[in-house]
Amino acid sequence: MPSQDNRFAQVTTPLGKDILLFSRMSGGEEMSRLFEYELDLLIDNSNRAMVTAGFPTNKVLGQAMSIAFDLPSGGIRYFHGLVTQFRHHGVTDDGFLFRAVLRPWLWFLTRTSNCRIFQEKSVPDIIKKVFSDNGFSDFKLELTSSYKPRTYCVQYRETDFNFVSRLMEEEGIFYFFEHEKTKHTLVIADSVNAYQTIADYATIPYFPPENIARRKQDHIFEWQTAHQVQSGTYVLNDYDFEKPNSNLVTKFTEKKQHSHAEGEQYDYPGNYFESAVGETYSNIRLNELQTHYEVMQGRGNAMGLTTGMLFTLKDHYIAPENTKHIVIAANFLIVSNQYRSNTTGETQYECSFKAIRSTQQFRPQRLSPVPFVQGPQTATVVGKSGEEIWTDKYGRIKVQFHWERNGKKNETSSCWIRVATPIAGKQWGWVSLPRMGQEVVVSFLEGNPDRPLITGSVYNANQMPPYALPANQTQSGLKSRSSKEGTADNFNELRFEDKKGSEEVYVHAEKDFNCVIENNETRKIGLVKKDAGNQTTEIYNNRTTTLKMGHDTLTVEKGNRETNVDTGNNTLNVKTGNRVNNVNTGNDTLNVKTGNCATKVSLGNYTLDVNAGKATVTAMVSIELKVGANSIKIEQSGITIKGIMVNVEGSAMLEAKSPLTTVKGDGVLTLKGGVTMIN
């Protein structure tokens, strides 16, 4: 059985030593992209039984493989990955051919997707959480910038890989992989500090292809530099409703030395609420474009070339090219015929690559799709336990989305979400806050799941309409519920009934009803051409009407006016002014069935004028007129006149007549007349 010992390439697989033998490897890697290596392997005829009995693919698929190559300097170059594809590739005289595709552990996040919400977490923290949830720990963060927590960040209907990739792309974070015999490590970085220098490959010479004498030495034999016109300015803008007058426009400019380098890119929204963050993002976006302003493409046999490495080119015939570069992509073709018959047994190692100058800040292109919410969704309003309404000073609420599996259906289930209303002015407008348990309609600004907006609410089987339908389909209106702990009997309501012939406007106040009219109020009840209308007012406690200025006029054009006090008093107070009762035609009647009737004038006069007709005062017991100590009293038994002085004067005649008449003067009795007659 062939042995891999002392061979150019050795492959380590889960099947054990020397079962799978290396034949060929091709594939590539790139900054901020998943590597993929296609590996051709041979099972020697000595292990034929393993194949003919049915190859144990399950022992290979998803497992780790590594390939080791001996470097000319005596070191070892490793490629490590996990088998994501494995297939039988054919048969030769030497044995059986198999092909395996190796990818990083990060690739397995393309096989998991989720919908979930992260709150108050920075992008590095979110990345660590996603990796941890998937059981991966072979990564390291080499970040030099600080990253503020995101108030609200949503993974929506996307793979875990797409989610972390787009977050890194948004923040200008890149990654590459370091390979060892037993693992590969994801390096997450944002600056040149993370680039690695490979021993014996810190400097790599350039030899032209015709230099055959030095061909076996690790070198680069092809080098091309390409330039592209890129924009010189990037401008971002956004809006913060908490600072609506703030100017959040940010700009970053760095023009390259070529014509038409002043091109400006402008984008909105920039996904930030602070100018400082916007400045960082505009810088990142311009770096993203200018990463590809100058790109070197090369080929060589230098076995140490790998993505994320820093090296210095030397001996190039163009002097400025002999400087430090960063490898941003590499493709490999490695062939070994050491286990194949009818060959020379030679090996081949060739690498094509892309690089940029080390002075250029690398930023990954934003290639990961950003989730776009297609249309509105519904969600359930949630809040703090024990509350019925949960809001802040802006009238924002929190919801539990139907797709959110990790939410606790409480005040932590979402960010504060603004509620759209028909009118929103400065201390005026419409306010109607959705309450916990209600189902609301949620739209998303720009389709961005990170920016929800409540646009309405809908009924469901748990939250039915206030009016039974379709029986009351002609009714519309607004009906509220008292809070807290209000029942169906506790509500305010404004209802319209539009059923033909039964039209109605219904107003219900659960407690107080306050109406302020700053000018006029006009009400018409009934129409002349239709049946007369009635107005009925029932008040269960007190009624107070205050007219601060102006007149109070009640006109009854036709019909009667009646005021009934079933139990209690009727008091009319006029503090200053007159009281006038005018009856143009008809009678004025005051009936007191039980009790007293009193008219009191504290200061002033009391006058009763009957211009035409007569005045009649009738009493069952007595009628008495008093002025000081003087009085006239009329009783059923007679009339008594008392006074300090009593004068009786008849202009034409005075007659006193009775069956018995007594005229008495205790002191002096004087009778005078032109003619005095006694009997």
C-alpha positions in Angstrom: 0.0 0.0 0.0 1.5 3.4 -1.0 2.6 5.7 1.8 2.4 9.5 1.9 5.6 9.8 4.0 8.2 12.0 2.4 5.9 12.9 -0.4 5.3 16.4 -1.8 1.7 16.5 -0.5 0.0 14.6 2.3 -3.7 14.6 2.9 -5.2 13.9 6.3 -8.8 12.5 6.3 -11.2 10.9 8.8 -10.6 7.5 7.1 -7.1 7.2 8.5 -3.6 7.4 7.1 -2.8 6.6 3.5 -6.4 5.6 2.6 -7.1 8.7 0.5 -4.0 9.8 -1.5 -3.5 13.3 -2.9 -3.7 13.7 -6.7 -4.7 17.3 -7.5 -6.1 20.4 -5.9 -7.6 23.5 -7.4 -9.7 26.3 -6.0 -9.6 29.8 -4.6 -9.9 32.1 -1.7 -10.7 35.8 -1.4 -10.8 38.5 1.2 -14.3 38.5 2.8 -15.4 35.4 0.7 -15.6 31.7 1.5 -12.7 29.6 0.2 -13.4 26.6 -1.9 -10.9 23.9 -2.7 -11.6 21.0 -5.0 -9.6 18.0 -4.1 -8.9 15.0 -6.4 -8.1 11.9 -4.3 -7.0 8.3 -5.1 -7.8 5.1 -3.3 -5.2 2.6 -4.2 -6.2 -0.9 -5.5 -4.9 -2.3 -2.2 -8.0 -0.8 -0.6 -10.3 -1.9 -3.3 -12.7 -3.7 -0.9 -13.5 -0.4 0.8 -14.9 0.9 -2.5 -16.6 -2.2 -3.8 -18.4 -2.8 -0.5 -19.9 0.7 -0.6 -17.7 3.7 0.2 -18.5 5.1 3.7 -19.3 8.6 2.5 -21.0 9.4 5.8 -17.6 9.2 7.5 -16.2 11.9 5.2 -19.1 14.3 4.5 -19.0 17.2 6.9 -15.7 16.1 8.4 -12.4 17.9 8.3 -9.6 17.3 5.8 -6.2 19.0 5.6 -3.5 19.0 3.0 0.2 19.6 3.8 2.7 20.7 1.3 6.5 20.8 1.9 7.9 24.3 1.3 11.3 24.7 -0.3 12.5 26.4 2.9 11.7 23.3 4.9 8.4 24.6 6.4 4.9 23.2 5.7 2.0 25.0 4.1 -1.5 23.7 5.2 -4.9 23.9 3.6 -7.7 22.9 6.0 -11.4 22.7 5.4 -14.6 20.7 5.9 -15.9 18.4 3.3 -19.2 19.8 1.9 -19.3 17.6 -1.3 -17.9 14.2 -1.9 -18.4 12.0 -5.0 -16.9 9.0 -6.8 -15.0 10.4 -9.8 -14.0 7.4 -11.8 -11.6 4.5 -11.9 -8.1 4.1 -13.4 -5.4 1.3 -13.5 -4.0 2.8 -10.2 -7.3 2.7 -8.3 -10.4 4.7 -7.7 -10.8 8.5 -8.0 -12.8 10.6 -5.7 -13.4 14.3 -5.6 -14.0 16.3 -2.4 -14.9 20.0 -2.0 -13.5 21.7 1.1 -15.1 24.8 2.5 -14.6 26.7 5.8 -16.8 26.1 8.8 -18.3 29.5 8.1 -19.9 28.0 5.0 -22.2 25.9 7.2 -23.9 29.1 8.1 -25.3 29.1 4.6 -27.3 26.1 5.7 -29.0 27.8 8.6 -31.4 30.7 8.4 -33.4 32.6 10.9 -35.7 35.5 11.8 -34.7 37.2 15.0 -34.1 40.5 16.7 -31.0 41.8 18.3 -31.2 44.9 20.6 -28.5 47.1 22.1 -25.7 44.9 20.6 -22.7 45.9 18.5 -21.9 44.2 15.3 -19.0 42.2 16.8 -21.3 41.1 19.6 -23.9 40.0 17.2 -21.4 38.0 15.1 -20.1 36.3 18.2 -23.6 35.4 19.2 -24.4 33.9 15.8 -21.2 31.9 15.7 -21.8 30.6 19.3 -25.4 29.6 18.5 -24.0 27.5 15.6 -21.4 25.9 17.8 -18.3 27.5 16.2 -15.4 29.1 18.0 -12.5 29.0 15.6 -12.4 32.8 15.0 -10.6 35.8 16.4 -11.5 39.5 16.3 -8.7 41.8 15.4 -10.6 45.1 15.3 -9.1 48.5 16.0 -12.2 50.6 15.7 -15.0 50.8 18.3 -18.5 49.8 17.3 -21.5 51.3 19.0 -24.4 49.0 20.0 -27.2 49.0 17.4 -30.5 49.9 19.1 -32.4 47.5 16.8 -31.0 45.0 14.3 -33.1 42.3 12.6 -32.1 39.1 10.9 -35.0 38.5 8.6 -35.5 35.5 6.3 -31.8 35.2 5.6 -29.1 32.7 6.3 -26.8 33.2 9.2 -24.0 33.6 6.8 -25.7 36.3 4.8 -26.7 38.1 8.0 -23.2 38.3 9.5 -21.7 39.0 6.1 -23.9 42.0 5.4 -23.3 43.4 8.9 -19.5 43.2 8.3 -19.8 44.7 4.9 -21.9 47.6 6.3 -19.2 48.3 8.9 -16.3 47.9 6.5 -15.1 44.8 8.4 -13.3 42.1 6.3 -12.2 38.6 7.0 -9.8 35.9 5.8 -8.6 32.5 7.1 -5.5 31.1 8.7 -4.8 27.4 8.1 -3.2 24.9 10.4 -3.1 21.1 10.3 -6.1 20.5 12.6 -8.2 23.7 12.0 -8.7 26.9 10.1 -9.3 30.1 11.9 -11.5 33.0 10.8 -9.7 36.3 11.2 -12.1 39.3 11.5 -10.4 42.6 11.0 -10.8 46.2 10.0 -7.2 47.5 9.5 -3.8 46.7 8.1 -2.7 45.5 11.6 -4.4 42.1 11.1 -2.4 41.2 7.9 0.0 38.3 8.4 3.6 38.0 7.2 4.5 34.5 6.2 8.0 33.3 7.2 10.3 33.1 4.2 7.7 35.0 2.1 8.0 38.5 3.5 9.8 39.4 0.3 9.0 37.6 -3.0 11.1 38.2 -6.1 9.8 38.8 -9.6 11.4 36.8 -12.4 10.3 37.2 -16.0 9.0 34.0 -17.6 12.0 33.7 -19.8 14.3 33.4 -16.8 14.4 29.6 -16.9 17.4 29.3 -14.7 15.6 30.6 -11.6 12.2 29.0 -12.4 12.4 26.5 -9.5 12.9 29.2 -6.9 9.7 30.6 -5.3 8.9 33.7 -7.3 6.3 35.7 -9.2 6.6 35.5 -13.0 3.7 37.6 -14.0 2.7 41.0 -12.6 0.1 43.3 -14.1 -1.3 46.5 -12.5 -4.7 47.7 -13.5 -6.4 51.0 -12.7 -10.0 52.0 -12.7 -11.7 55.3 -12.5 -13.5 55.6 -9.2 -15.5 58.3 -7.5 -13.7 60.8 -5.3 -16.5 61.7 -2.9 -19.1 59.8 -1.0 -22.1 61.6 0.6 -24.6 60.1 3.0 -27.7 61.4 4.5 -30.4 60.3 7.0 -33.1 61.5 9.3 -33.6 61.3 13.1 -37.2 62.0 14.2 -35.9 62.9 17.7 -33.8 65.6 16.2 -35.9 66.5 13.1 -34.0 69.8 12.4 -30.5 68.2 12.5 -28.5 68.1 9.3 -27.2 64.6 9.1 -25.4 65.0 5.7 -21.9 63.7 5.8 -19.2 63.7 3.2 -15.8 62.1 2.7 -13.5 63.1 -0.2 -10.3 61.5 -1.3 -9.6 62.0 -5.0 -7.1 59.9 -6.9 -4.7 61.5 -9.3 -6.5 61.2 -12.6 -9.1 63.1 -14.6 -12.7 63.0 -13.6 -11.8 61.9 -10.1 -14.2 64.3 -8.6 -17.3 62.1 -9.1 -19.7 62.1 -6.2 -21.8 59.2 -4.9 -24.9 60.2 -2.9 -27.1 57.8 -1.0 -30.0 57.9 1.4 -30.7 56.5 3.9 -27.3 56.0 5.4 -28.6 54.0 8.3 -27.4 56.2 11.1 -28.7 58.8 13.5 -25.5 60.6 14.5 -23.3 62.7 12.3 -20.2 61.0 13.7 -21.4 57.6 12.6 -22.4 59.0 9.2 -18.8 60.3 8.8 -17.4 56.9 9.5 -19.8 55.3 7.0 -19.1 57.7 4.2 -15.4 57.1 4.7 -16.0 53.3 4.6 -18.2 53.6 1.5 -15.5 55.6 -0.4 -12.8 53.1 0.7 -15.0 50.3 -0.6 -15.0 51.9 -4.0 -11.3 52.9 -4.1 -10.1 49.4 -2.9 -10.4 48.5 -6.6 -8.9 51.7 -8.0 -5.5 50.0 -8.3 -5.4 46.2 -8.3 -2.3 44.0 -9.1 -2.8 40.6 -10.8 0.0 38.1 -10.7 1.0 34.5 -11.1 3.8 32.6 -9.6 4.9 29.4 -7.9 5.5 31.0 -4.5 3.9 28.4 -2.3 3.5 30.8 0.6 1.1 33.2 -1.1 -2.2 33.3 0.7 -5.1 35.7 1.1 -4.5 38.2 3.9 -0.8 38.1 3.8 1.6 41.1 3.5 4.6 40.8 1.3 7.1 43.1 -0.5 7.7 42.6 -4.2 11.3 43.0 -5.3 13.3 43.0 -8.6 10.4 44.2 -10.7 11.6 46.3 -13.7 9.1 49.0 -12.7 10.5 50.5 -9.5 7.3 51.7 -7.9 6.0 48.2 -8.0 8.7 47.1 -5.6 6.8 47.9 -2.4 4.5 46.3 0.1 1.3 44.6 -1.0 -1.7 42.8 0.5 -3.0 39.6 -1.2 -6.8 40.0 -1.5 -7.5 36.9 -3.6 -5.6 33.7 -4.6 -6.3 30.7 -6.8 -4.3 27.5 -6.7 -3.5 24.7 -9.0 -1.5 21.9 -7.4 -0.8 18.6 -9.1 1.0 15.5 -7.9 1.4 12.4 -10.0 3.5 10.6 -7.5 0.9 7.8 -7.1 0.0 7.4 -10.8 1.6 5.0 -13.2 2.6 5.9 -16.7 3.6 9.4 -15.5 6.8 11.2 -14.7 5.8 11.7 -11.1 6.4 15.4 -11.3 4.6 18.0 -9.2 3.1 21.3 -10.1 2.3 24.3 -7.9 0.9 27.5 -9.4 -0.9 30.4 -7.8 -2.7 33.3 -9.5 -3.6 36.2 -7.2 -4.8 39.7 -6.7 -3.2 42.3 -4.5 -3.4 46.0 -3.5 -0.9 48.3 -2.1 -0.6 48.2 1.7 -1.3 51.9 1.9 -4.8 51.3 0.5 -7.4 50.6 3.2 -9.3 47.4 2.1 -13.0 47.5 2.5 -15.3 44.6 1.3 -17.8 45.2 -1.4 -21.4 45.0 -0.2 -22.5 41.9 -2.1 -24.7 40.3 0.5 -28.4 40.9 -0.2 -30.1 43.2 2.3 -33.5 41.9 3.4 -36.4 43.8 1.9 -39.8 43.3 3.5 -42.3 42.9 0.8 -45.3 44.9 2.0 -46.8 45.3 5.5 -47.0 42.7 8.2 -49.1 42.4 11.4 -47.9 42.0 14.9 -49.3 41.9 18.5 -48.9 44.9 20.8 -47.0 44.0 23.9 -45.7 45.7 27.0 -44.8 45.5 30.6 -46.6 42.9 32.7 -49.5 44.3 34.6 -50.1 47.1 32.2 -52.7 47.6 29.5 -51.0 50.4 27.6 -47.2 50.6 27.2 -45.9 53.7 25.5 -43.3 56.5 25.7 -43.4 60.3 25.3 -43.6 60.0 21.5 -46.6 57.6 21.7 -44.4 54.7 20.5 -45.4 51.1 21.3 -43.7 47.7 21.3 -44.8 44.6 19.4 -44.2 40.9 19.1 -43.8 39.9 15.5 -45.4 36.6 14.5 -42.1 35.3 13.1 -40.1 36.1 16.3 -39.6 32.8 18.1 -37.4 34.2 20.9 -39.5 37.1 22.0 -40.9 37.1 25.5 -44.1 39.0 24.6 -43.2 41.8 26.9 -41.5 45.3 26.8 -38.3 43.7 25.4 -39.8 42.1 22.4 -39.0 45.0 20.0 -37.7 48.5 19.8 -40.0 51.4 20.4 -42.1 51.8 17.2 -43.7 55.0 16.1 -47.5 55.0 15.4 -48.8 56.7 12.3 -51.8 58.9 12.8 -54.1 60.9 10.4 -52.7 64.1 11.8 -49.6 64.8 13.8 -49.0 68.5 14.6 -47.1 70.5 17.2 -49.1 69.7 20.4 -52.1 69.0 18.2 -53.4 66.2 16.1 -54.8 62.7 16.6 -53.8 60.3 19.4 -55.0 56.8 19.6 -52.6 54.3 21.1 -52.9 50.6 20.3 -53.2 48.6 23.5 -51.5 45.4 24.6 -53.0 42.4 22.9 -54.3 44.2 19.8 -53.1 43.3 16.3 -51.5 46.1 14.4 -50.3 46.6 10.9 -46.6 47.2 10.6 -44.9 48.8 7.5 -41.2 49.2 7.1 -39.4 52.3 5.9 -37.6 51.6 2.6 -38.6 47.9 3.2 -35.9 47.8 6.0 -36.8 45.4 8.8 -34.7 47.6 11.1 -37.1 50.5 10.6 -40.7 49.5 11.4 -43.7 51.8 11.5 -47.2 51.1 12.8 -49.7 52.2 10.2 -53.0 50.7 11.5 -54.7 47.9 13.4 -57.0 45.0 12.5 -59.5 42.9 14.3 -59.0 39.1 14.8 -60.9 36.3 16.6 -59.6 37.5 20.0 -60.2 41.2 19.3 -63.6 41.4 17.7 -65.4 44.6 16.4 -67.5 46.6 19.0 -70.6 46.1 16.8 -71.9 42.7 15.8 -71.4 42.1 12.1 -72.9 41.8 9.6 -76.1 42.6 11.6 -74.9 46.2 12.3 -73.1 46.8 9.1 -74.5 50.3 8.8 -72.9 51.4 12.1 -69.6 53.0 12.3 -67.8 55.0 15.0 -65.3 55.0 17.8 -65.6 53.0 21.0 -63.0 53.0 23.7 -62.4 50.9 26.8 -61.7 52.3 30.3 -58.3 51.4 31.6 -57.1 49.8 33.8 -59.4 46.8 34.3 -62.3 48.3 32.3 -65.0 45.9 31.2 -67.4 45.9 28.3 -69.6 48.2 30.3 -66.9 50.9 30.7 -66.4 52.9 27.6 -66.6 56.2 25.8 -68.3 56.1 22.4 -69.2 58.1 19.3 -71.4 56.0 17.0 -73.1 56.7 13.7 -76.1 54.7 12.5 -76.6 55.1 8.8 -79.5 52.7 8.3 -82.1 54.4 6.2 -84.9 55.7 8.3 -83.0 54.9 11.6 -80.1 57.4 11.3 -78.6 58.2 14.6 -75.6 59.9 16.1 -74.9 58.3 19.6 -72.5 59.8 22.1 -71.7 58.0 25.4 -69.4 59.4 28.1 -68.5 56.8 30.8 -68.0 59.6 33.4 -67.7 63.3 32.5 -68.7 65.1 29.3 -67.0 68.5 28.9 -67.8 70.6 25.8 -66.1 73.9 25.2 -67.5 76.2 22.5 -65.5 79.4 22.1 -68.1 81.2 19.9 -71.6 80.1 18.9 -73.5 76.8 19.1 -76.5 76.2 16.9 -78.7 73.1 17.2 -81.8 72.3 15.1 -84.0 69.5 16.2 -86.5 68.3 13.6 -87.5 69.9 10.3 -90.6 71.9 9.3 -91.2 69.7 6.3 -90.9 66.5 8.3 -92.2 65.2 11.6 -91.4 67.5 14.5 -88.4 66.5 16.5 -88.0 66.2 20.3 -85.1 66.8 22.6 -84.9 65.0 25.9 -82.2 65.6 28.5 -81.8 63.4 31.6 -79.3 64.4 34.3 -78.7 62.1 37.2 -77.1 64.7 39.5 -76.5 68.4 39.1 -76.6 70.7 36.1 -74.8 74.0 36.1 -75.0 76.5 33.2 -72.7 79.6 33.3 -73.0 82.4 30.8 -70.1 84.7 31.5 -71.0 87.3 28.9 -74.0 87.9 26.7 -77.7 86.9 26.7 -79.6 83.7 27.4 -82.6 83.5 25.2 -85.1 80.7 24.9 -87.7 81.0 22.2 -90.7 78.7 21.9 -92.3 79.6 18.6 -95.2 77.3 19.0 -96.2 75.2 21.9 -95.8 75.3 25.7 -92.8 75.5 27.9 -93.0 73.6 31.2 -90.5 73.4 34.0 -91.1 70.7 36.6 -89.3 70.3 39.9 -90.4 67.0 41.3 -88.6 67.3 44.5 -86.6 70.3 45.6 -86.5 74.1 45.0 -86.6 76.4 42.0 -84.4 79.4 42.5 -83.8 82.3 40.1 -81.1 84.8 41.1 -80.4 88.0 39.3 -77.4 89.6 40.9 -77.4 92.8 38.9 -80.0 93.8 36.3 -83.7 93.3 35.7 -86.0 90.4 35.4 -88.7 90.8 32.8 -91.5 88.3 32.0 -93.3 89.3 28.8 -96.5 87.6 27.7 -97.6 89.2 24.5 -100.8 87.3 24.2 -102.1 84.8 26.7 -101.9 84.2 30.4 -99.2 84.1 33.0 -100.1 81.6 35.7 -98.1 80.5 38.7 -99.5 77.5 40.5 -98.1 76.3 43.9 -99.9 73.1 44.8 -98.2 72.5 48.1 -96.0 75.0 49.9 -95.4 78.7 49.9 -94.9 81.3 47.3 -92.7 84.3 48.3 -91.6 87.4 46.4 -88.9 89.4 48.2 -87.4 92.7 47.1 -84.5 93.6 49.4 -83.8 97.0 47.9 -86.1 98.8 45.5 -89.7 98.8 44.7 -92.3 96.2 43.8 -94.9 97.3 41.3 -97.9 95.4 39.9 -99.5 97.1 37.0 -102.7 95.8 35.3 -103.2 98.2 32.4 -106.4 96.6 31.2 -108.5 94.2 33.2 -108.4 93.5 36.8 -106.1 92.1 39.5 -107.4 89.4 41.7 -105.7 88.0 44.8 -107.5 85.1 46.5 -106.5 83.4 49.8 -108.3 80.7 51.8 -107.1 82.0 55.2 -106.0 85.6 55.0 -104.3 88.4 53.0 -102.1 90.8 54.9 -100.3 93.9 53.8 -97.6 95.3 56.2 -95.5 98.4 56.2 -93.6 98.7 59.5 -96.2 98.7 62.4 -99.1 99.4 60.0 -101.1 96.6 58.4 -104.2 95.7 56.5 -105.3 92.2 57.2 -108.2 90.4 55.4 -109.5 87.3 57.0 -112.7 85.3 56.6 -114.0 86.9 59.7 -113.3 90.5 58.6 -110.8 93.2 57.7 -108.5 94.8 60.2 -106.7 98.0 59.5 -103.9 99.0 61.9 -101.7 102.0 61.7 -100.1 104.7 63.6 -102.2 107.1 61.6 -105.0 105.9 59.3 -106.3 108.3 56.7 -109.4 107.4 54.7 -110.1 109.9 51.9 -112.8 109.9 49.3 -112.6 112.5 46.6 -116.3 112.5 46.0 -117.9 110.4 48.7 -117.0 108.1 51.6 -119.6 105.7 52.9 -119.2 103.4 55.8 -122.2 101.1 56.3 -122.9 98.1 58.5 -125.6 96.8 60.8 -123.4 97.7 63.7 -120.9 100.6 63.5 -118.7 101.9 66.2 -116.6 105.1 65.9 -114.4 105.5 69.0 -111.6 107.9 69.9 -109.9 107.3 73.2 -108.6 110.9 73.3 -110.5 113.2 71.0 -113.1 112.4 68.4 -113.6 115.1 65.7 -116.3 115.1 63.1 -116.1 117.9 60.6 -118.2 118.8 57.6 -119.8 121.6 55.7 -123.0 120.1 57.0 -122.8 117.5 59.7 -125.8 115.3 60.1 -126.2 112.7 62.8 -129.2 110.4 62.1 
